């Protein structure tokens, strides 16, 4: 275990996360973590450069993480895991491996966990895959989303959608201005009260579908406010700087906007956020910007240079100035 990068708020460790979390470091943060936010190696049935187990080996490994994670989080803490789909080797058939992993993790008898909610992260820029069935034989559609599972030890972990509102649509702004709408019972049997939509709450409750880019190009996107943190523009600071320095990008980076959403939704400034499979350290970077303490762990040393690039981003200082102004 070695600290490869650190700031006043966090540390980035290089080493095996399972071993590190069972070491003195794990003991020092036991019961103190407000949020574990991570994108572990996906349950693929073939090997990738960033390292992943396959088949039953993956399933057993993933399920074994449940008691380790449960021990680390606070009683009102959360575990958020982003994970992709899996396909049967050599077949145009989707694997159940990711679903078995979820069920095994949540139902692990050594813990008392529950699935609070599932989110879908849709990325229209993803390359068509699995390629043999999508681009070669044309018998399957592009696998264009990942699952995001929000898991906790209690039915009521710390959370507030007030911090991640979606901007109101034009029609909602018009309604608030007019202060009148058609209330009453709908065909869906929902009974809309006379004043339920007339209070300005500075935005609407976010959905559990995240569009990293707008699905409808003619519609103004209404992502949660947290997603204004970043976008998929290939010319952002991190990607541009890595290209300039001939640093090969991590192939499965968590979107910064996604990390921002859950960090704001489930934590407060000063809370501790952990990413045990941090790759290029999106979680640590976003946590730093948002004033959260963080611990990140990555087994592959080759991603350390990317971490250093992230923390050169002027955005960090911009967020620090915002926090300072808010305090003053």
Residue frames relative to the residue before (quaternion, step in Angstrom):
aa qw qx qy qz dx dy dz
X 1.0000 0.0000 0.0000 0.0000 0.00 0.00 0.00
X 0.0811 0.8010 -0.5844 0.1015 3.56 -0.78 1.04
X 0.3797 -0.6899 0.5652 0.2456 3.56 -1.02 0.86
X 0.1689 -0.8204 0.5433 0.0571 3.57 -0.60 1.17
X 0.7887 0.0160 0.0063 0.6145 3.56 1.20 -0.44
X 0.0933 0.8035 -0.5859 0.0487 3.58 -1.04 0.68
X 0.1636 -0.7382 0.6476 0.0947 3.51 -1.34 0.52
X 0.7114 -0.3998 0.3209 0.4807 3.58 -1.25 -0.20
X 0.7466 0.4152 -0.2166 0.4724 3.60 1.12 -0.63
X 0.8598 0.0642 0.0102 0.5065 3.59 1.01 -0.54
X 0.2683 -0.7379 0.6007 0.1505 3.49 -1.44 0.19
X 0.2138 -0.7515 0.6160 0.1004 3.55 -1.15 0.83
X 0.1397 -0.8176 0.5580 0.0272 3.55 -0.54 1.26
X 0.2430 -0.7347 0.6137 0.1566 3.53 -1.19 0.67
X 0.5316 0.6041 -0.4619 0.3729 3.55 -0.71 1.11
X 0.6771 -0.4699 0.3709 0.4280 3.54 -1.34 0.00
X 0.4266 -0.7421 0.4499 0.2550 3.59 -0.53 1.16
X 0.6086 0.5595 -0.3623 0.4303 3.60 1.02 -0.73
X 0.6918 0.4660 -0.2729 0.4793 3.58 0.92 -0.93
X 0.6595 0.5220 -0.3130 0.4411 3.57 0.95 -0.89
X 0.7014 0.4703 -0.2793 0.4570 3.58 0.93 -0.86
X 0.6553 0.4536 -0.3178 0.5137 3.59 1.26 -0.19
X 0.5833 0.5979 -0.3571 0.4180 3.58 1.32 -0.09
X 0.7815 -0.3012 0.2492 0.4862 3.55 -1.31 -0.34
X 0.6098 0.5522 -0.3591 0.4408 3.60 1.04 -0.70
X 0.6576 0.5126 -0.3103 0.4566 3.56 0.88 -0.92
X 0.6508 0.5148 -0.3090 0.4647 3.55 0.98 -0.83
X 0.6700 0.5222 -0.3058 0.4300 3.58 1.01 -0.80
X 0.7540 0.3423 -0.2091 0.5202 3.61 1.14 -0.51
X 0.3647 0.7493 -0.4851 0.2651 3.61 1.25 0.12
X 0.8405 0.1283 -0.1307 0.5099 3.55 -0.79 1.06
X 0.6401 0.5406 -0.3163 0.4449 3.60 1.28 0.15
X 0.5932 0.5994 -0.3640 0.3955 3.60 1.20 -0.35
X 0.3107 -0.7612 0.5412 0.1766 3.59 -0.77 1.03
X 0.8092 0.0330 0.0208 0.5862 3.56 1.08 -0.74
X 0.1357 -0.7064 0.6872 0.1018 3.52 -1.06 0.90
X 0.0180 0.7933 -0.6036 0.0778 3.56 -0.54 1.22
X 0.2198 0.8062 -0.5094 0.2054 3.55 -0.42 1.17
X 0.1974 -0.7197 0.6486 0.1501 3.50 -1.34 0.40
X 0.1626 -0.8234 0.5360 0.0911 3.60 0.11 1.25
X 0.6831 -0.4108 0.3529 0.4900 3.60 -1.21 0.12
X 0.4605 -0.7077 0.4635 0.2689 3.57 -0.82 1.00
X 0.5431 -0.6427 0.4345 0.3212 3.61 -1.15 0.60
X 0.1135 0.8235 -0.5424 0.1212 3.55 0.62 1.16
X 0.3940 -0.7069 0.5312 0.2508 3.54 -1.22 0.39
X 0.7063 0.2848 -0.2871 0.5811 3.54 1.20 0.60
X 0.5832 -0.6212 0.4095 0.3261 3.56 -1.18 0.59
X 0.1566 -0.7546 0.6308 0.0907 3.53 -1.19 0.74
X 0.6697 -0.5338 0.3392 0.3893 3.57 -1.25 0.47
X 0.6888 0.4845 -0.2972 0.4500 3.61 1.05 -0.66
X 0.5810 -0.6381 0.3491 0.3653 3.58 1.28 0.15
X 0.2834 0.7431 -0.5747 0.1930 3.57 -0.78 0.97
X 0.4180 -0.6540 0.5660 0.2778 3.52 -1.20 0.62
X 0.2774 -0.7615 0.5604 0.1707 3.56 -1.23 0.25
X 0.8576 0.2122 -0.1244 0.4517 3.53 -1.36 0.36
X 0.8443 -0.1195 0.1103 0.5106 3.56 -1.02 -0.87
X 0.5865 0.5702 -0.3749 0.4362 3.58 1.09 -0.62
X 0.6478 0.5025 -0.3116 0.4803 3.56 1.00 -0.83
X 0.6573 0.5335 -0.3160 0.4282 3.56 0.85 -0.99
X 0.6834 0.4833 -0.2890 0.4646 3.59 0.83 -0.96
X 0.6441 0.5192 -0.3166 0.4640 3.56 1.01 -0.82
X 0.6736 0.5058 -0.3046 0.4446 3.59 0.84 -0.96
X 0.6642 0.5067 -0.3040 0.4580 3.58 0.89 -0.93
X 0.6465 0.5421 -0.3207 0.4305 3.59 1.05 -0.75
X 0.5741 0.6020 -0.3798 0.4046 3.60 1.21 -0.32
X 0.5329 0.6836 -0.3964 0.3027 3.58 1.12 -0.66
X 0.7277 0.4108 -0.2867 0.4685 3.68 0.65 -0.91
X 0.5958 0.5562 -0.3638 0.4509 3.59 1.13 -0.58
X 0.6931 0.4680 -0.2725 0.4757 3.58 0.86 -0.98
X 0.6497 0.5361 -0.3234 0.4312 3.59 0.92 -0.91
X 0.6475 0.5309 -0.3102 0.4502 3.57 1.05 -0.76
X 0.6913 0.5097 -0.2753 0.4319 3.57 1.08 -0.74
X 0.7058 0.4800 -0.2909 0.4322 3.60 0.94 -0.81
X 0.5832 -0.5553 0.4679 0.3641 3.54 -1.30 0.46
X 0.6766 -0.4831 0.3515 0.4305 3.56 -1.24 0.26
X 0.7558 0.3053 -0.1896 0.5473 3.60 1.10 -0.65
X 0.4161 0.7274 -0.4463 0.3139 3.56 1.25 0.42
X 0.3255 -0.7468 0.5561 0.1649 3.56 -1.33 0.23
X 0.2134 -0.7113 0.6525 0.1505 3.49 -1.39 0.44
X 0.0199 -0.7931 0.6086 -0.0183 3.59 -0.73 1.06
X 0.0436 -0.8143 0.5767 -0.0481 3.53 -0.64 1.21
X 0.1766 -0.7538 0.6245 0.1034 3.57 -0.86 1.02
X 0.0914 0.8096 -0.5685 0.1140 3.56 -0.76 1.01
X 0.3698 -0.7487 0.5140 0.1962 3.56 -1.05 0.74
X 0.6339 -0.5169 0.4140 0.3994 3.53 -1.35 -0.07
X 0.2488 -0.7375 0.6053 0.1669 3.55 -1.31 0.32
X 0.2035 -0.7715 0.5941 0.1017 3.55 -1.20 0.61
X 0.5508 -0.6051 0.4576 0.3479 3.55 -1.13 0.65
X 0.5473 -0.6409 0.4147 0.3430 3.62 -0.89 0.87
X 0.8670 0.0949 -0.0830 0.4821 3.55 -0.85 1.02
X 0.6943 0.4346 -0.2739 0.5040 3.60 1.24 0.17
X 0.4332 -0.6757 0.5220 0.2886 3.61 -1.13 0.57
X 0.4731 0.6569 -0.4179 0.4123 3.54 0.98 0.97
X 0.3897 -0.7299 0.5106 0.2338 3.55 -0.79 0.99
X 0.4217 -0.7060 0.5200 0.2310 3.53 -0.99 0.93
X 0.4053 -0.6913 0.5421 0.2530 3.55 -1.25 0.47
X 0.3453 0.7982 -0.4531 0.1957 3.55 1.32 0.03
X 0.6811 0.4784 -0.3152 0.4559 3.61 0.88 -0.85
X 0.6444 0.5078 -0.3253 0.4702 3.61 1.07 -0.66
X 0.6354 0.5103 -0.3218 0.4820 3.58 1.02 -0.77
X 0.6223 0.5414 -0.3340 0.4562 3.58 1.09 -0.75
X 0.6519 0.5104 -0.3131 0.4654 3.58 0.94 -0.87
X 0.6884 0.4813 -0.2914 0.4579 3.58 0.78 -1.01
X 0.6658 0.5079 -0.3033 0.4548 3.56 0.94 -0.86
X 0.6469 0.5260 -0.3099 0.4570 3.56 1.03 -0.82
X 0.7266 0.4438 -0.2508 0.4606 3.57 0.74 -1.07
X 0.7527 0.3915 -0.2050 0.4879 3.59 1.02 -0.79
X 0.2935 0.7627 -0.5199 0.2487 3.58 1.24 0.28
X 0.4349 -0.7483 0.4423 0.2350 3.59 -0.62 1.14
X 0.6186 0.5486 -0.3472 0.4425 3.59 1.24 -0.27
X 0.7351 0.3437 -0.2066 0.5466 3.59 1.29 -0.06
X 0.2734 -0.7058 0.6115 0.2307 3.54 -1.36 -0.03
X 0.1863 0.8104 -0.5229 0.1872 3.56 0.51 1.24
X 0.0626 -0.7726 0.6273 0.0748 3.53 -1.31 0.30
X 0.4711 -0.6503 0.5214 0.2887 3.55 -1.24 0.59
X 0.2804 -0.7804 0.5366 0.1561 3.59 -0.45 1.18
X 0.7679 -0.2203 0.1761 0.5751 3.58 0.92 -0.87
X 0.2847 -0.7182 0.6033 0.1981 3.54 -1.25 0.53
X 0.1511 -0.7629 0.6244 0.0731 3.53 -1.11 0.83
X 0.2501 -0.7369 0.6060 0.1650 3.54 -1.24 0.50
X 0.1542 -0.7807 0.6018 0.0674 3.57 -0.85 1.00
X 0.1241 -0.8295 0.5444 0.0129 3.55 -0.26 1.34
X 0.0447 -0.8035 0.5931 -0.0247 3.55 -0.78 1.07
X 0.2402 -0.8138 0.5112 0.1370 3.62 -0.15 1.21
X 0.6286 0.5502 -0.3385 0.4330 3.60 1.24 -0.25
X 0.4521 0.6914 -0.4640 0.3199 3.60 1.20 -0.07
X 0.5066 -0.6482 0.4773 0.3087 3.54 -1.01 0.82
X 0.5951 -0.5860 0.4018 0.3757 3.61 -1.07 0.67
X 0.2037 0.7575 -0.5957 0.1730 3.56 -0.75 1.07
X 0.5285 -0.1522 -0.8342 -0.0407 1.51 -2.30 1.09
X 0.5634 -0.6929 0.3464 0.2871 3.53 -0.65 1.25
X 0.6558 0.5245 -0.3621 0.4046 3.68 0.77 -0.81
X 0.7583 0.3883 -0.2006 0.4836 3.57 1.01 -0.77
X 0.6946 0.4618 -0.2723 0.4798 3.58 1.20 -0.47
X 0.8226 0.2622 -0.1154 0.4912 3.58 0.65 -1.11
X 0.6994 0.4498 -0.2791 0.4802 3.61 1.14 -0.48
X 0.8215 0.2345 -0.1049 0.5091 3.57 0.65 -1.12
X 0.3043 -0.8084 0.4627 0.1997 3.59 1.33 -0.19
X 0.5019 0.6582 -0.4282 0.3627 3.58 0.92 0.89
X 0.7364 0.2752 -0.2229 0.5765 3.59 1.28 0.13
X 0.4567 -0.6688 0.5083 0.2926 3.57 -1.23 0.47
X 0.6599 -0.5263 0.3655 0.3924 3.55 -1.28 0.41
X 0.3639 -0.7041 0.5708 0.2145 3.56 -0.94 0.94
X 0.0367 0.8872 -0.4492 0.0988 3.56 0.15 1.33
X 0.7418 0.3601 -0.2484 0.5083 3.62 1.13 0.32
X 0.2577 -0.7152 0.6186 0.1987 3.50 -1.37 0.31
X 0.4462 -0.6449 0.5474 0.2923 3.55 -1.30 0.41
X 0.0802 -0.7536 0.6477 0.0784 3.56 -1.17 0.61
X 0.1282 -0.8170 0.5617 0.0251 3.56 -0.55 1.21
X 0.1716 -0.7601 0.6221 0.0764 3.54 -0.88 1.05
X 0.0163 -0.8187 0.5652 -0.0998 3.53 -0.47 1.33
X 0.0180 0.8116 -0.5829 0.0359 3.60 -1.04 0.70
X 0.5476 -0.6092 0.4693 0.3300 3.57 -1.38 0.15
X 0.7587 0.2671 -0.1521 0.5743 3.56 1.27 -0.28
X 0.5865 -0.5689 0.4348 0.3786 3.56 -1.23 0.36
X 0.7839 0.2828 -0.1265 0.5381 3.58 1.18 -0.51
X 0.0304 0.8016 -0.5953 0.0461 3.63 0.42 1.13
X 0.6454 -0.5104 0.3796 0.4229 3.58 -1.21 0.36
X 0.2471 0.7514 -0.5714 0.2189 3.58 -0.74 1.09
X 0.0595 0.7861 -0.6145 0.0286 3.56 -1.15 0.61
X 0.3030 -0.7598 0.5501 0.1681 3.57 -0.61 1.14
X 0.4922 0.6649 -0.4346 0.3561 3.61 1.23 -0.26
X 0.6856 0.4916 -0.2831 0.4561 3.59 1.16 -0.58
X 0.7665 0.3091 -0.1664 0.5378 3.59 1.25 -0.22
X 0.1471 0.8246 -0.5301 0.1316 3.57 1.02 0.77
X 0.3985 -0.6400 0.5895 0.2900 3.53 -1.31 0.46
X 0.5329 -0.5935 0.4742 0.3725 3.61 -1.07 0.58
X 0.5342 -0.6214 0.4622 0.3389 3.58 -1.05 0.68
X 0.4832 -0.6256 0.5278 0.3107 3.55 -1.22 0.56
X 0.6677 -0.4811 0.3674 0.4333 3.58 -1.26 0.24
X 0.6543 0.5201 -0.3220 0.4446 3.59 0.96 -0.85
X 0.6441 0.5052 -0.3306 0.4696 3.59 1.06 -0.68
X 0.6171 0.5230 -0.3456 0.4756 3.59 1.03 -0.71
X 0.6446 0.5177 -0.3189 0.4635 3.57 1.00 -0.83
X 0.6434 0.5307 -0.3153 0.4529 3.58 1.01 -0.87
X 0.6623 0.5034 -0.3073 0.4622 3.59 0.94 -0.89
X 0.6449 0.5124 -0.3145 0.4719 3.54 1.08 -0.72
X 0.7079 0.4632 -0.2491 0.4715 3.57 0.97 -0.93
X 0.1738 -0.8272 0.5070 0.1689 3.59 1.20 -0.71
X 0.6820 0.4028 -0.3045 0.5291 3.53 0.99 0.88
X 0.1579 0.7735 -0.6045 0.1068 3.58 -1.00 0.82
X 0.6149 -0.5693 0.4131 0.3565 3.53 -1.32 0.30
X 0.0923 -0.8108 0.5776 0.0238 3.59 -0.16 1.26
X 0.4879 0.6763 -0.4755 0.2800 3.55 -1.32 -0.08
X 0.7143 -0.4611 0.3315 0.4089 3.55 -1.36 -0.10
X 0.2685 -0.7628 0.5726 0.1346 3.56 -0.97 0.92
X 0.6661 -0.4868 0.3676 0.4292 3.64 -1.21 0.28
X 0.6263 0.5404 -0.3240 0.4591 3.57 1.20 -0.57
X 0.4693 -0.6869 0.3992 0.3854 3.57 1.42 -0.16
X 0.4363 0.6376 -0.4982 0.3935 3.59 1.22 0.35
X 0.2400 -0.7635 0.5855 0.1289 3.56 -0.98 0.87
X 0.1830 -0.8169 0.5426 0.0684 3.58 -0.26 1.30
X 0.3651 -0.7572 0.5014 0.2049 3.57 -0.58 1.17
X 0.6543 -0.5572 0.3572 0.3658 3.56 -1.25 0.44
X 0.8119 0.2578 -0.1312 0.5070 3.59 1.03 -0.68
X 0.3886 0.7834 -0.4364 0.2118 3.57 1.26 0.00
X 0.7706 0.3315 -0.1774 0.5146 3.59 1.08 -0.67
X 0.5624 0.6404 -0.3692 0.3706 3.58 1.22 0.21
X 0.5920 0.5515 -0.3688 0.4576 3.59 1.28 -0.01
X 0.3399 -0.7432 0.5435 0.1915 3.56 -0.79 1.03
X 0.0525 -0.8185 0.5719 -0.0164 3.57 -0.44 1.25
X 0.5433 -0.6633 0.3724 0.3553 3.58 1.23 0.53
X 0.8049 -0.1188 0.0359 0.5803 3.55 1.07 0.72
X 0.4538 -0.6897 0.4998 0.2619 3.53 -1.29 0.32
X 0.6451 -0.5171 0.3932 0.4023 3.56 -1.27 0.37
X 0.4488 -0.7080 0.4663 0.2827 3.63 -0.77 0.93
X 0.4582 -0.6590 0.5245 0.2840 3.54 -1.28 0.44
X 0.4795 -0.6533 0.4888 0.3230 3.57 -1.25 0.21
X 0.5714 0.4808 -0.4162 0.5188 3.56 1.22 0.63
X 0.1392 -0.7906 0.5937 0.0559 3.55 -0.72 1.11
X 0.1693 -0.7489 0.6339 0.0931 3.57 -0.88 1.00
X 0.2835 -0.7589 0.5550 0.1891 3.60 -0.51 1.07
X 0.7308 0.0788 -0.1051 0.6698 3.53 1.35 -0.31
X 0.6004 -0.5838 0.3818 0.3911 3.62 -1.06 0.56
X 0.4650 -0.6689 0.5053 0.2845 3.56 -0.96 0.89
X 0.7600 0.2458 -0.1243 0.5886 3.56 1.00 -0.88
X 0.3499 -0.7781 0.4831 0.1967 3.59 -0.38 1.22
X 0.6605 0.5045 -0.3094 0.4620 3.60 1.19 -0.42
X 0.6597 0.4761 -0.3027 0.4965 3.56 1.30 -0.13
X 0.4646 -0.6690 0.4996 0.2951 3.54 -0.88 0.91
X 0.4334 -0.7203 0.4638 0.2798 3.63 -0.66 1.00
X 0.1368 -0.7845 0.6014 0.0649 3.56 -1.08 0.77
X 0.0675 0.8078 -0.5761 0.1046 3.52 0.68 1.11
X 0.6314 -0.4936 0.4028 0.4421 3.60 -1.20 0.29
X 0.6439 -0.5309 0.3753 0.4034 3.56 -1.14 0.57
X 0.5999 0.5846 -0.3592 0.4116 3.58 1.05 -0.72
X 0.6573 0.5290 -0.3228 0.4289 3.59 1.06 -0.65
X 0.5034 0.6133 -0.4472 0.4128 3.59 1.22 -0.06
X 0.4471 0.7043 -0.4293 0.3461 3.57 1.33 -0.20
X 0.8187 -0.0480 0.1045 0.5626 3.55 0.93 -0.87
X 0.1420 -0.7600 0.6178 0.1436 3.54 -1.34 0.03
X 0.6260 -0.5694 0.3825 0.3710 3.58 -1.24 -0.06
X 0.2998 0.7723 -0.5083 0.2352 3.59 1.22 0.33
X 0.4016 -0.7513 0.4714 0.2279 3.58 -0.65 1.12
X 0.6613 0.5076 -0.3122 0.4557 3.61 1.22 -0.19
X 0.3540 0.7280 -0.5242 0.2646 3.61 1.12 0.38
X 0.7416 -0.4604 0.2531 0.4172 3.56 -1.27 0.46
X 0.6863 0.5123 -0.3032 0.4179 3.57 0.76 -1.03
X 0.7223 0.4374 -0.2668 0.4646 3.58 0.69 -1.04
X 0.6446 0.5280 -0.3274 0.4456 3.58 0.96 -0.82
X 0.6813 0.4883 -0.2926 0.4602 3.59 0.91 -0.94
X 0.6334 0.5200 -0.3363 0.4640 3.59 0.99 -0.78
X 0.6415 0.5102 -0.3305 0.4679 3.60 0.98 -0.77
X 0.6577 0.5230 -0.3121 0.4433 3.58 0.92 -0.90
X 0.7470 0.3765 -0.2077 0.5071 3.60 1.08 -0.69
X 0.4447 -0.7181 0.4288 0.3205 3.58 1.31 0.21
X 0.3630 0.6970 -0.5179 0.3380 3.56 0.99 0.91
X 0.3627 -0.7406 0.5245 0.2120 3.58 -0.70 1.08
X 0.4219 -0.7413 0.4690 0.2291 3.56 -0.67 1.13
X 0.5555 -0.5582 0.4976 0.3637 3.53 -1.22 0.59
X 0.4255 -0.7636 0.4263 0.2327 3.62 -0.70 1.04
X 0.7864 0.2666 -0.1443 0.5383 3.63 1.17 -0.28
X 0.1063 0.8355 -0.5285 0.1064 3.56 0.73 1.09
X 0.4535 -0.6475 0.5356 0.2971 3.57 -1.09 0.73
X 0.4883 -0.6536 0.4796 0.3231 3.63 -0.89 0.81
X 0.5207 -0.6579 0.4448 0.3133 3.58 -0.89 0.92
X 0.6369 0.5409 -0.3329 0.4371 3.58 1.00 -0.75
X 0.6289 0.5281 -0.3304 0.4653 3.57 1.07 -0.73
X 0.6487 0.5008 -0.3114 0.4811 3.58 0.94 -0.89
X 0.6437 0.5395 -0.3175 0.4402 3.56 0.95 -0.89
X 0.6317 0.5491 -0.3367 0.4314 3.58 0.94 -0.88
X 0.7487 0.4165 -0.2426 0.4550 3.58 0.65 -1.07
X 0.6165 0.5311 -0.3590 0.4572 3.60 1.05 -0.61
X 0.6889 0.4502 -0.2864 0.4906 3.59 0.96 -0.79
X 0.6495 0.5457 -0.3020 0.4349 3.57 1.02 -0.84
X 0.8356 0.2803 -0.0765 0.4662 3.58 0.82 -1.03
X 0.7634 0.2911 -0.1913 0.5439 3.61 1.22 -0.04
X 0.3085 -0.6990 0.6056 0.2224 3.53 -1.41 0.12
X 0.6599 -0.4762 0.3699 0.4483 3.61 -1.19 0.32
X 0.7589 0.3346 -0.2799 0.4835 3.55 -0.96 0.96
X 0.5480 0.5965 -0.4037 0.4254 3.61 1.22 -0.30
X 0.4418 -0.6910 0.5157 0.2478 3.55 -1.29 0.49
X 0.1099 -0.7797 0.6162 0.0177 3.55 -0.90 1.07
X 0.1336 -0.7995 0.5846 0.0360 3.59 -0.89 0.98
X 0.0198 -0.7543 0.6556 0.0272 3.55 -1.12 0.80
X 0.1997 -0.8323 0.5066 0.1032 3.60 -0.25 1.22
X 0.7433 0.2516 -0.1819 0.5926 3.62 1.26 -0.14
X 0.0661 0.9143 -0.3966 0.0502 3.49 0.88 1.10
X 0.2911 -0.7779 0.5241 0.1883 3.62 1.14 -0.24
X 0.8151 -0.1699 0.1552 0.5316 3.58 -0.67 -1.12
X 0.5328 -0.7122 0.3466 0.2980 3.57 1.32 0.42
X 0.0853 0.7961 -0.5840 0.1339 3.56 0.79 1.01
X 0.6589 0.5305 -0.3166 0.4292 3.60 0.87 -0.97
X 0.6819 0.4863 -0.2952 0.4598 3.58 0.87 -0.90
X 0.6430 0.5344 -0.3140 0.4499 3.56 0.99 -0.84
X 0.6884 0.4624 -0.2810 0.4830 3.58 0.84 -0.97
X 0.6177 0.5398 -0.3412 0.4589 3.60 1.02 -0.77
X 0.6362 0.5298 -0.3162 0.4631 3.58 0.98 -0.87
X 0.6621 0.5108 -0.3058 0.4552 3.58 0.88 -0.94
X 0.7594 0.3967 -0.1942 0.4778 3.55 0.99 -0.88
X 0.5632 -0.6621 0.3660 0.3323 3.58 1.24 0.30
X 0.4856 0.6266 -0.4586 0.4016 3.57 1.12 0.65
X 0.4701 -0.6148 0.5417 0.3280 3.56 -1.20 0.54
X 0.0413 -0.8297 0.5567 -0.0039 3.60 -1.03 0.64
X 0.0948 -0.7311 0.6715 0.0744 3.50 -1.35 0.54
X 0.0246 -0.7999 0.5993 -0.0215 3.57 -0.80 1.03
X 0.1192 -0.7857 0.6063 0.0309 3.55 -1.08 0.82
X 0.0687 0.7840 -0.6139 0.0603 3.58 -0.98 0.86
X 0.4254 -0.7421 0.4666 0.2248 3.54 -0.85 1.02
X 0.7269 0.4205 -0.2411 0.4865 3.61 1.09 -0.66
X 0.3994 -0.7565 0.4751 0.2061 3.55 -0.58 1.22
X 0.5702 0.6439 -0.3781 0.3424 3.60 1.11 -0.55
X 0.6539 0.5282 -0.3256 0.4330 3.62 1.19 -0.36
X 0.4348 0.7259 -0.4514 0.2832 3.59 1.27 -0.14
X 0.6367 0.5348 -0.3390 0.4400 3.60 0.95 -0.82
X 0.6349 0.5230 -0.3330 0.4610 3.59 1.05 -0.71
X 0.6066 0.5499 -0.3469 0.4575 3.57 1.08 -0.72
X 0.6554 0.5105 -0.3154 0.4587 3.58 0.91 -0.88
X 0.6212 0.5349 -0.3383 0.4621 3.57 1.04 -0.76
X 0.6303 0.5517 -0.3393 0.4281 3.59 0.89 -0.90
X 0.7585 0.4110 -0.2170 0.4568 3.55 0.83 -0.97
X 0.5318 0.5530 -0.4299 0.4760 3.56 1.29 0.36
X 0.4716 0.7083 -0.4229 0.3114 3.56 1.28 -0.31
X 0.4671 -0.6919 0.4731 0.2815 3.64 -0.76 0.99
X 0.5046 0.6682 -0.4182 0.3523 3.58 1.21 -0.37
X 0.5917 0.5806 -0.3676 0.4215 3.60 1.09 -0.68
X 0.6875 0.4698 -0.2852 0.4747 3.58 0.87 -0.93
X 0.6018 0.5583 -0.3540 0.4480 3.57 1.10 -0.69
X 0.6846 0.4707 -0.2846 0.4783 3.59 0.94 -0.88
X 0.6067 0.5480 -0.3534 0.4547 3.58 1.07 -0.68
X 0.6559 0.5040 -0.3079 0.4701 3.56 0.99 -0.84
X 0.6175 0.5359 -0.3444 0.4613 3.60 1.03 -0.74
X 0.6721 0.4936 -0.3055 0.4597 3.58 0.89 -0.93
X 0.6368 0.5320 -0.3219 0.4558 3.58 1.02 -0.83
X 0.6664 0.4955 -0.2974 0.4711 3.56 0.97 -0.86
X 0.6301 0.5361 -0.3356 0.4506 3.58 1.05 -0.73
X 0.6471 0.5167 -0.3112 0.4664 3.58 1.06 -0.82
X 0.6971 0.4615 -0.2651 0.4804 3.55 0.98 -0.90
